[in-house]
Amino acid sequence: MDLRKLLHATCVAVGLFAGLVFAPYAQSRSSTQGPPPKWWHNAVIYEIYPRSFQDSNGDGIGDLNGITQRLNYLQALGVDAIWIGPMFPSPQVDFGYDISDYENVDPQYGTLVDFDHLLAEARRRNIRIILDMVLNHTSDQHPWFKGAAASRSDPRHDWYVWNDGVKDASGTLHPPNNWISLFGGSAWEWVPAVSQYYYHEFYRAQPDLNWRNPAVERAMLDTLRFWLDRGVTGFRLDAITTLFEDARLRNEPEQSGVNAQGDPIVTRIYTDNLPEVHGVIRRMRKMVERYPADRVLIGETYLPNTAELDKWYGGARHDELHLPMDMLVGFTNKLDAPTLRSRLLEVQTQVHGSQPLLVFDNHDNSRSWDRYGDGVHNAEIAKIIATLLLTSRATALLYQGEEIGQVTTVPTRVEDVRDPIGVTGWPNEKGRDGERTPMQWDTSNAQAGFSSNSKTWLPVPAGFEAVNVKSELADPDSLLNWHRKLIGMRRARRAVATGRMVMLDVQNANVLSYARVAKDGQAILVALNMSAAPQTISLDVKSAGVRQSTLSTLMMSPASMEKPVTANAITLPPYAAWVGSQ
């Protein structure tokens, strides 16, 4: 038996032991009434972009040992699980989302031994690990694709999506249809060795797998088992809605105009969210649920409406993803009380009782600080977003740096761009580097404590001297301490942990208000002023089952309401976030 197989066999036993370790913790926050909720029902999941979290060896790139070094911070913040971006061997064309080996660790990030150490240290702190798994495509440097691109007779040639192309009247060969890559240009790439085009939804270095071939599904499920056996809690499934393409290769309907890459705008009805994907997810769910300790499947699900989101839970069957990401709330990109109220009501009432997963920030989008901020009240607005995220009836996803107010720092010169989308799309599309800059820890050096190397893979933004973990921990009014208090409330109060969510003052165009009410009547009230003017509100708390109309202030930003308040006359300063209790 080679060393790698021996390590895997050892970790199967470790993973089974992990189930025994995790099981008591999974029920430690259970309600005394009814079946205990899953650990993830009230969880805070923290996304780590590994290149940018903490560099432990001075090469300017974050790594697994760096994550281990910062586990105490994550424990103190109160997170229940960390989602680690792709850490697998990769040419790094798309910084890990082009995987060349699904069952190892990229040397830039460490080794399997380092990963096992991280897993063990996280477990000691009751922090679970969720891995980012890319199932839609591999790297073009993966051995599977190298063989497939060398010969049509290769056993894995049909593991990818190939086509001979079409000839026009003059005999010139073209791709089979008008499908566009999200990274720009045609989604088809010609390979002379096999005289065929392969399909790539993303960059040309990321050929799509052919999920209509059962062998692909078997191979990828085996990969998931490798990591589940090792002890991971589950997976965030990247681009999961794009696994299947139209078998007839029909042209996408085109809309007017062009996108930021200069390509025609197409609807993607034949390349995204096809019904065949749900059968795969159901089979994946069955496999995952054979493991102990409530393993979890999270999906990257950019969907047009809540009805489509419900399908990814499995609707009334509840047999697909445990937590498809709800992007409909967090990416409205407008601080608008009626819109946010409507979206929250939808996900509370239209997903057959499934648990929502709310997301405001991730590694692919400008930070919420910039998307929701007005340039003047950004700090107050960030506290509104944090309050909404962490007091709603939902699992909450935080992205590293969100809790301290890191900003989007877009490159100003094309030669500084690292993201391939920015390279191909400049200047209209500047890429995603701006939201991926290194975590800002302290003022110990010019790299904000992220690295000892002066040449970090992306530069540390200006302003880190004020916006960093150490400085904000020392400031009781900081955004970081606001997050810590809210997360503490999720753990300490049944109303936030398990309570239902009831909208209040539903006609108010400026203030979003709601109650969280536990079965025993314990409640909290939340009011968020999303306007630049003071607002006086009247809350019919009895309609939510709240007995008292005199309320105590638990948290307030800006701090102006420390005395008890009356529910029928609460005055909120501009951009205020208020949390009270009976």
C-alpha positions in Angstrom: 0.0 0.0 0.0 1.5 3.4 -1.0 1.8 6.2 1.6 -1.2 8.1 0.3 -3.5 5.1 0.5 -2.3 4.3 3.9 -3.0 7.9 5.1 -6.4 7.7 3.6 -7.2 4.4 5.3 -6.1 5.9 8.6 -8.2 8.9 8.1 -11.3 6.8 7.4 -11.0 5.7 11.0 -10.3 9.3 12.2 -13.4 10.5 10.3 -15.6 7.9 11.9 -14.2 9.0 15.3 -15.0 12.5 14.3 -18.7 11.5 14.2 -18.5 10.5 17.8 -16.7 13.7 18.8 -19.1 16.0 16.8 -22.4 14.2 17.7 -22.7 15.6 21.3 -21.8 19.1 20.1 -24.3 18.9 17.3 -27.0 18.6 19.9 -25.6 20.9 22.6 -27.8 23.8 21.5 -31.0 21.7 21.0 -34.4 22.9 22.0 -36.0 20.9 24.8 -39.2 20.7 22.7 -39.4 18.6 19.6 -36.6 17.0 17.6 -33.2 18.7 18.1 -32.2 21.1 15.3 -29.2 20.3 13.2 -26.0 22.1 14.2 -26.2 24.3 11.1 -29.7 25.6 11.9 -28.3 28.5 13.9 -24.7 28.4 12.7 -22.4 31.1 11.7 -20.3 29.9 8.8 -17.1 31.9 8.0 -15.7 31.8 4.5 -11.9 31.8 4.2 -10.2 32.6 0.9 -7.0 30.7 1.8 -4.6 32.8 -0.3 -5.5 35.9 1.6 -6.2 34.8 5.2 -2.8 34.2 6.9 0.6 33.5 5.5 2.6 31.3 7.9 5.8 30.7 5.9 6.6 34.2 4.5 6.0 33.5 0.8 3.3 36.1 0.5 0.5 33.6 0.1 -1.9 32.4 2.8 -1.9 28.7 3.7 -3.4 26.0 5.9 -1.0 26.5 8.8 -1.9 30.2 8.7 -5.6 29.3 9.2 -4.6 27.0 12.1 -2.7 30.0 13.7 -5.9 32.1 13.6 -8.4 29.5 15.0 -8.4 31.2 18.4 -9.7 34.4 16.7 -12.4 32.4 14.9 -13.4 30.7 18.2 -13.6 34.0 20.0 -15.6 35.5 17.1 -18.1 32.6 17.6 -18.1 30.9 14.3 -19.4 27.3 14.1 -17.7 26.3 10.8 -15.2 27.6 8.3 -15.6 27.2 4.6 -12.2 27.0 3.0 -11.8 28.0 -0.6 -10.2 25.4 -3.0 -6.9 24.3 -1.5 -6.3 21.4 -3.9 -3.4 21.1 -6.3 -4.0 23.5 -9.2 -2.2 25.5 -11.8 -3.8 28.5 -10.1 -5.1 30.0 -13.4 -8.3 30.7 -11.5 -6.7 30.5 -8.1 -7.8 27.0 -7.1 -11.1 26.8 -9.0 -9.1 24.9 -11.7 -8.3 21.6 -9.9 -5.7 19.2 -11.1 -6.0 16.7 -8.2 -9.1 16.4 -6.0 -7.5 14.3 -3.3 -4.5 16.3 -2.1 -3.4 19.8 -1.0 -1.6 22.3 -3.2 2.0 22.8 -2.0 1.4 26.5 -1.8 -1.1 25.8 1.0 0.7 22.9 2.7 0.2 19.2 2.9 -2.3 16.6 3.9 -0.6 16.4 7.2 -1.1 20.2 7.6 -4.7 19.7 6.7 -5.2 16.9 9.3 -3.6 19.2 11.9 -5.9 22.0 11.0 -8.9 19.6 11.2 -7.8 18.4 14.6 -7.2 21.8 16.0 -10.5 23.1 14.7 -12.3 20.2 16.3 -10.7 21.0 19.6 -12.4 24.4 19.4 -15.8 23.0 18.2 -15.2 24.5 14.7 -16.2 22.3 11.7 -14.5 22.4 8.3 -16.4 22.7 5.1 -14.4 22.4 1.8 -15.1 24.2 -1.5 -15.7 21.5 -4.1 -15.6 22.2 -7.8 -17.7 19.6 -9.6 -18.6 21.4 -12.8 -15.1 21.3 -14.3 -11.5 20.4 -13.8 -8.2 22.1 -14.8 -7.0 21.4 -18.3 -3.9 20.0 -16.5 -5.8 17.3 -14.7 -4.7 13.9 -15.8 -8.3 13.1 -16.8 -8.4 15.9 -19.3 -4.8 15.4 -20.5 -5.7 11.9 -21.6 -9.1 13.0 -23.0 -7.5 15.8 -25.1 -4.8 13.5 -26.5 -7.0 10.8 -28.1 -10.7 10.2 -28.8 -10.0 6.6 -27.8 -8.9 7.5 -24.3 -11.1 5.9 -21.6 -11.9 9.4 -20.2 -12.5 11.3 -23.4 -16.2 11.2 -22.9 -15.8 12.5 -19.3 -15.8 16.0 -20.9 -18.2 17.8 -23.3 -16.9 17.5 -26.9 -18.3 18.4 -30.3 -17.0 18.2 -33.8 -18.2 21.7 -34.7 -20.2 22.8 -37.7 -19.1 24.1 -41.1 -20.7 27.1 -42.8 -21.4 27.3 -46.6 -17.8 28.1 -47.3 -16.6 25.0 -45.4 -15.1 27.0 -42.5 -15.4 25.2 -39.2 -17.1 26.9 -36.3 -18.2 26.0 -32.7 -21.5 24.2 -32.6 -23.5 27.1 -31.1 -23.4 30.6 -29.6 -22.6 29.7 -26.0 -20.5 32.3 -24.3 -17.9 31.7 -21.6 -18.3 33.7 -18.4 -14.7 34.6 -18.7 -15.2 36.1 -22.2 -15.4 34.7 -25.8 -16.8 31.5 -27.1 -17.4 28.7 -24.6 -15.8 26.3 -27.1 -12.1 25.6 -27.5 -10.6 23.7 -30.4 -8.1 20.8 -29.8 -6.3 19.8 -32.9 -5.2 16.4 -31.5 -8.7 15.2 -31.4 -10.2 17.5 -34.0 -13.0 18.6 -31.6 -14.1 21.5 -29.5 -14.5 21.1 -25.8 -17.0 23.2 -23.7 -15.9 25.5 -20.9 -18.6 27.5 -19.0 -15.7 29.3 -17.3 -12.1 29.9 -18.4 -10.7 27.9 -21.3 -8.3 26.2 -18.8 -11.4 24.8 -17.0 -13.1 22.2 -19.3 -16.6 21.2 -18.2 -17.1 17.6 -17.1 -19.8 15.6 -18.9 -22.2 14.7 -16.1 -24.4 12.7 -18.5 -21.7 10.1 -18.2 -22.4 8.0 -15.1 -18.6 7.4 -14.6 -18.1 11.1 -13.9 -20.7 11.0 -11.1 -19.1 7.9 -9.6 -15.7 9.5 -9.7 -16.8 12.8 -8.1 -18.8 11.1 -5.4 -15.7 9.0 -4.6 -13.8 12.3 -4.2 -16.4 13.6 -1.7 -16.1 10.3 0.2 -12.3 10.8 0.4 -12.7 14.0 2.3 -15.8 12.9 4.3 -13.8 9.9 5.5 -11.0 12.3 6.5 -13.4 14.1 8.8 -14.7 17.2 7.0 -18.2 18.3 7.8 -19.3 18.9 4.3 -19.0 20.9 1.1 -19.8 24.2 -0.5 -20.5 23.2 -4.1 -19.1 25.7 -6.5 -21.2 26.6 -9.6 -23.4 23.7 -8.9 -26.3 24.9 -11.0 -24.1 24.6 -14.2 -23.4 20.8 -14.1 -25.6 20.1 -17.2 -25.9 21.7 -20.6 -28.6 21.2 -23.2 -28.1 17.8 -24.9 -29.2 19.3 -28.2 -26.7 22.2 -27.9 -29.4 24.7 -28.9 -28.3 28.3 -29.3 -29.0 30.6 -26.3 -31.5 33.3 -26.9 -29.6 36.6 -27.3 -30.6 39.9 -25.8 -29.7 43.4 -27.0 -26.3 44.9 -26.2 -23.0 43.4 -25.1 -21.7 42.5 -21.7 -18.6 43.8 -19.9 -16.4 41.4 -21.9 -17.8 42.7 -25.2 -19.7 39.5 -25.9 -23.4 39.2 -26.8 -25.7 38.9 -23.8 -27.3 35.5 -23.7 -30.0 34.1 -21.4 -28.2 30.9 -20.4 -31.4 28.9 -20.3 -29.5 26.0 -22.0 -26.4 26.1 -19.8 -27.6 26.8 -16.3 -30.1 25.4 -13.8 -31.2 22.5 -16.0 -33.6 20.0 -14.3 -31.2 17.0 -14.7 -28.9 18.4 -12.0 -31.5 17.7 -9.3 -31.2 13.9 -9.7 -27.4 14.2 -9.0 -28.0 16.3 -5.9 -30.5 13.9 -4.5 -28.1 11.0 -4.9 -25.3 13.1 -3.4 -27.5 13.9 -0.4 -28.3 10.2 0.2 -24.6 9.5 0.1 -23.7 12.3 2.5 -26.4 11.4 5.0 -24.9 7.9 5.5 -22.2 9.7 7.5 -22.6 10.6 11.2 -22.6 14.0 12.8 -24.9 15.8 10.4 -22.7 16.5 7.4 -23.9 19.3 5.2 -24.2 20.3 1.5 -24.2 24.0 0.7 -24.7 25.2 -2.8 -23.6 28.3 -4.7 -27.0 29.0 -6.1 -27.6 32.3 -7.9 -31.2 31.9 -8.8 -33.9 34.2 -10.3 -36.5 33.8 -7.5 -37.5 32.0 -4.3 -39.5 29.3 -6.2 -36.4 28.2 -7.9 -34.4 28.3 -4.6 -37.0 25.9 -3.1 -36.3 23.3 -5.7 -32.7 23.2 -4.6 -33.9 22.2 -1.1 -35.9 19.4 -2.7 -39.2 21.3 -2.1 -41.5 19.4 0.3 -39.3 16.3 0.1 -36.3 18.2 1.7 -33.9 15.7 -0.1 -31.4 17.9 -2.0 -29.1 20.6 -0.6 -29.3 21.3 3.1 -28.4 25.0 2.5 -28.6 26.5 -1.0 -27.3 30.0 -0.7 -30.0 32.7 -0.8 -28.5 35.5 -2.9 -31.9 37.1 -3.3 -31.7 38.9 0.0 -28.0 39.8 0.3 -27.5 40.9 -3.2 -30.3 43.3 -3.7 -27.5 45.9 -3.4 -29.9 48.5 -2.2 -30.7 49.5 1.3 -34.5 49.3 0.7 -36.8 48.2 3.5 -39.7 47.1 1.4 -37.5 45.0 -0.9 -35.6 43.3 1.9 -38.9 42.7 3.8 -40.4 41.1 0.8 -37.4 38.9 0.1 -37.1 37.8 3.8 -40.9 37.0 3.9 -40.5 34.8 0.8 -37.7 32.7 2.2 -39.5 32.4 5.5 -42.7 31.2 3.9 -42.0 29.7 0.4 -39.3 27.0 1.0 -41.5 24.4 2.8 -40.0 25.3 6.2 -36.4 24.7 5.1 -33.6 26.7 6.8 -32.5 29.8 4.9 -28.8 30.6 4.4 -28.3 34.3 4.0 -25.2 35.7 2.3 -24.2 39.3 1.9 -20.5 38.9 1.1 -18.2 36.4 -0.7 -15.0 36.2 -2.7 -16.8 36.9 -6.1 -18.6 40.2 -5.4 -17.7 43.7 -4.3 -18.0 43.9 -0.5 -21.3 44.8 1.0 -19.6 47.8 2.6 -19.4 49.3 -0.9 -22.5 47.9 -2.5 -24.8 49.1 0.3 -22.8 52.1 1.6 -23.5 55.7 0.6 -19.9 56.9 1.2 -20.9 58.8 4.3 -22.7 56.4 6.6 -21.0 53.2 5.6 -20.0 52.3 9.2 -23.6 52.6 10.4 -25.0 50.8 7.3 -22.5 47.9 7.9 -24.0 47.5 11.3 -27.5 47.4 9.8 -26.3 44.6 7.4 -24.7 42.7 10.2 -27.8 42.9 12.4 -30.0 41.7 9.6 -27.7 38.8 8.8 -27.3 37.7 12.4 -30.7 38.2 13.8 -32.8 36.8 11.0 -34.1 33.2 11.1 -31.3 31.9 9.0 -28.0 30.3 9.0 -25.5 33.2 8.5 -22.5 33.2 6.2 -19.7 35.7 6.9 -16.7 36.3 4.5 -13.3 37.1 6.0 -12.9 40.8 6.6 -16.6 41.5 6.5 -16.7 41.7 10.3 -14.1 44.5 10.4 -15.3 46.5 7.4 -12.7 45.7 4.8 -13.4 47.6 1.6 -13.2 46.6 -2.1 -9.9 47.7 -3.5 -10.1 47.4 -7.3 -6.8 47.5 -9.3 -6.2 50.7 -11.1 -3.8 49.3 -13.8 -4.3 46.2 -15.9 -0.8 45.1 -15.2 -1.7 44.7 -11.5 -4.8 42.5 -12.2 -4.5 38.8 -11.2 -8.0 37.6 -11.7 -8.4 36.1 -15.2 -11.8 37.7 -15.6 -10.2 41.1 -15.1 -7.3 40.3 -17.4 -9.7 39.4 -20.3 -12.3 42.0 -19.5 -10.3 45.2 -18.7 -11.2 48.0 -18.5 -15.0 47.4 -18.3 -14.6 44.2 -16.2 -11.8 44.7 -13.6 -12.2 41.3 -12.0 -12.5 40.1 -8.4 -9.2 41.0 -6.9 -10.8 43.9 -5.0 -12.7 41.7 -2.7 -9.8 39.2 -2.2 -7.1 41.4 -0.7 -5.3 40.0 2.4 -7.0 39.9 5.8 -6.1 42.9 7.9 -5.0 41.7 11.3 -2.9 44.5 12.9 -0.3 47.2 12.4 2.8 45.1 13.2 4.1 45.6 9.6 3.1 47.0 6.3 1.3 43.8 5.4 -1.2 44.2 8.2 0.1 41.2 10.0 -0.9 38.9 7.1 2.6 38.1 6.0 6.2 38.9 6.7 6.9 39.1 3.0 6.7 42.7 1.6 5.4 41.3 -1.8 2.1 39.7 -0.9 0.2 38.0 -3.8 -2.3 40.9 -3.7 -1.3 44.2 -2.1 -2.7 45.1 1.3 -5.0 48.1 0.9 -4.3 51.5 2.3 -6.2 52.3 5.5 -5.4 49.0 7.3 -3.9 51.0 10.1 -7.5 51.9 11.3 -9.4 48.9 9.9 -7.8 45.8 11.4 -8.7 43.1 13.9 -6.4 44.3 16.8 -7.5 47.9 16.7 -11.2 47.0 16.5 -11.0 44.5 19.3 -9.8 47.4 21.5 -12.7 49.6 20.5 -16.0 48.7 22.1 -18.0 50.5 19.4 -16.2 48.8 16.5 -17.9 46.8 13.7 -16.0 43.8 14.9 -17.3 44.0 18.4 -20.8 44.6 17.0 -20.5 41.3 15.2 -19.2 39.5 18.3 -22.1 40.8 20.4 -24.7 39.7 17.7 -23.1 36.2 17.4 -23.1 36.0 21.2 -26.8 36.8 21.2 -27.4 34.0 18.7 -25.9 31.6 21.1 -27.4 32.9 24.3 -31.0 33.7 23.4 -33.5 31.1 22.4 -35.5 33.6 20.4 -32.6 34.1 18.0 -31.5 30.5 18.1 -34.8 28.8 17.4 -37.6 31.5 17.3 -39.9 32.2 14.5 -39.6 35.5 12.6 -42.6 37.8 12.5 -42.5 41.0 10.4 -43.8 44.2 12.1 -44.9 47.6 10.8 -45.0 46.0 7.3 -46.1 49.2 5.5 -43.1 51.2 6.6 -41.0 52.3 3.6 -38.0 53.3 5.7 -37.7 51.0 8.6 -37.4 47.2 8.6 -38.8 45.8 11.8 -39.4 42.2 13.0 -39.6 40.0 16.1 -37.9 36.7 16.8 -40.1 34.7 19.2 -39.3 31.4 20.9 -41.8 28.8 21.8 -41.7 29.7 25.4 -42.5 33.4 24.6 -38.9 34.7 24.9 -38.5 37.4 22.2 -36.3 40.0 20.7 -37.3 42.9 18.6 -35.2 44.4 15.7 -35.7 47.8 14.0 -33.4 48.9 11.2 -33.7 52.5 9.9 -32.6 52.4 6.3 -33.0 56.1 5.7 -31.0 59.3 6.3 -33.7 60.8 8.4 -34.8 60.0 12.0 -37.9 57.7 12.1 -40.4 57.2 14.8 -42.1 53.8 14.6 -45.0 52.1 16.3 -44.7 48.3 16.7 -47.7 46.1 17.3 -45.7 43.6 19.3 -48.8 41.8 20.6 -49.5 40.5 17.1 -46.2 38.7 17.3 -47.0 37.2 20.7 -44.9 39.6 22.7 -46.7 40.4 25.9 -45.0 43.5 27.1 -44.9 46.9 25.2 -42.2 48.3 27.4 -38.9 47.1 25.9 -35.3 47.1 27.0 -32.5 48.0 24.6 -30.0 45.2 24.1 -27.9 46.8 21.3 -28.1 50.2 19.6 -26.1 51.9 16.9 -25.6 54.8 17.1 -25.8 54.5 20.9 -28.6 56.7 21.9 -31.4 54.6 23.5 -30.2 53.0 26.8 -33.4 53.5 28.8 -36.5 51.3 28.4 -38.6 52.3 25.3 -42.3 51.9 24.5 -43.1 49.8 21.5 -45.6 52.3 20.1 -43.1 55.2 20.1 -39.6 54.2 19.2 -37.5 57.0 17.7 -34.5 55.8 15.6 -31.7 58.1 14.4 -30.6 58.0 10.8 -29.2 54.6 9.7 -29.9 53.2 13.2 -29.8 49.5 14.2 -31.8 48.7 17.4 -32.3 45.3 19.1 -34.5 45.1 22.1 -36.3 42.6 24.3 -39.4 42.4 26.5 
